[in-house]
Amino acid sequence: MAKTIPHVMLCVLLVLGLGGCAAGGDVTRPIPTARIAARSAADRAVIVLPGRGDNLDSLQRRNLAGVIQRYWPDADVILTGLTLPFYRQGRATARLHEEVVVPTRERGYREIWLLGISLGGMGAILYEHEHPGEVDGIVLLSPYLGEAALQDEIRNA
């Protein structure tokens, strides 16, 4: 399994590319999600947190779930629309926990992974900080870590 993670990261980066404009989102509604089931019974779930320029629709159009399932065929993929407005609201990680992770755990998965792209990578890091041990693994793809001052603070910690 450890050998497949670099392949997953490379393929996901290729699928997502570099483009995209800032995605919106209605914070008065639940976080939008789409569950793409594995071809056979799944005991693992991969929750995908989009980058700043992505949303649920763009993740679906790019077949991100198919790319992930090529390397993790026993994984259901849960794409999310946890976009920038949710982070600006200040409750992104709490809402991710309440609306996505807890219900996913209640479905009985043996493992739950977060896969965060850019802004979603920062979200995955923040989630693990605020809810340590709630997920079994994190895959970060080019995580956004803030401005230079924040990066210096992290390095000096």
N, C-alpha and C positions, 0 to 999 in steps of 0.2 A: 504494500500500500504506500509506503513512504516514497518509493520510486515513482509512483504515478502522480504525486503532487506537483513536481516540476512540469510534467506534461500538461496537467490541467491548467496550471498558471499560464504557460505559453499559449495554449489553445484559446483560453479565455481572453488573453490580451489581444491575440490576433482577431478574434471575433469582434471584440468591442472597438478596436481601433483607437484612434486618438480624438475623433470628432465628437460633436454633440453640443447642443446649446443647453443652457441651464434649464433643468426640468422643474415643473411646478408640482403642486400637490395641495389637496384640500385637507388641512389639519383638523377640520371639524368632523371629518369622517374617519372611519377606521383605516389603518394602513392597508392599501390595496395589496393583495397577494394572488398568486396563481401557483397551484400545486401541480407539478408534472410528475406523474407516477412512473416508477421504474417498470420495466417490462415484466418483472417477476416480483414476488413479495419483497418489500424493502424493509431492512432493519436499520437503515441510516437515512437521515435527512440532511440536506445541505440547504441552508437558508442564505439567499443571495441578497446583499445590500448593494444597491447601485451606486455608481459614481455620480458626480455633480451633474453631468450632462445627460444622464440616463434616467429612465423611469421604467415602470413595469412594462409598458408597451414596447419600448426599445429593446429591453432584455428578451422579450418574447420574439420580436422580429428577427433578432440576431441568432436565435436558436441556442442561446446560452445553456439551457437545460440539456439539450442534446449533446453539447460538447462535454459538459460535466459527466453525463451518464455514459459517455463513451469510455471514460476512465474509471468511473464509479458506477457500474451497472446496477449495483444493489442499493442505489440511493434514489429516494424521491427528492426532487428539487423544488424548493419553495422560493419563487421569485417574489421580491417585494418592491413596493413603490415608496420606500422610505427615502424621500427626496429632501432637498435642502430646506424647504419650509418646515419640515418636522424637526430638523436640528435647530432652526432658528426659534422654534417654539420653546426649546429648552427641555423637552421631555422625550426626545427621540429614543434614548436607551430604555427608559421606563416603559414607553409604549411598545417598543420592540419586544421587551420581556413579556408584558401583559397580553399583547395582541397576537404575537407570533410564536415566541419561544415556548411559553407555557402551554398553549394549545397544541403545539407540535409535540412537546414532551408527553402530554396527556394521550396522544395517539399511540404511545407505546414504543417509540423508536429506541433502539439500543444506543445509538450515537446520534448526536446533533452537532453539526458543524456550521460555522458562519464563514461565508466567503464574501469579503468586502473589497470593492473596487474603488480606488481613489477615496472620495468622501466616505464611501461605505467601509473602506479599510479603517479610517479614523473611527467610524461608528462601531466597528467590531472591537477595536482596541478599547474604546470607552465602555462598551458593553461588558467586556471581560473585567475591566477595572471596577465597574459598579455592581456586577453580578458574577463574582469570581467562581469558577468551576461549574457554572450552569450549562455551558456547552462543552463538548468533548474535544473540539479543535477549532482552530481559526486559520483560514488561508487569506493572506493579504496580497492584493495585487496593486502595486504602485500606490500605497496608502498615502493620503494627504495628511500631513502631520502639522499643518499650520504654518505660520510665518516663521522667519528665521529666529526671532526672539524665543518663540515656543520651542523650536528645535534645540536651541542652545540650552534652555532650561531642562529639557529632557536629557540631553547629553551630560549635563552637570549634576543630575539627580543621583 
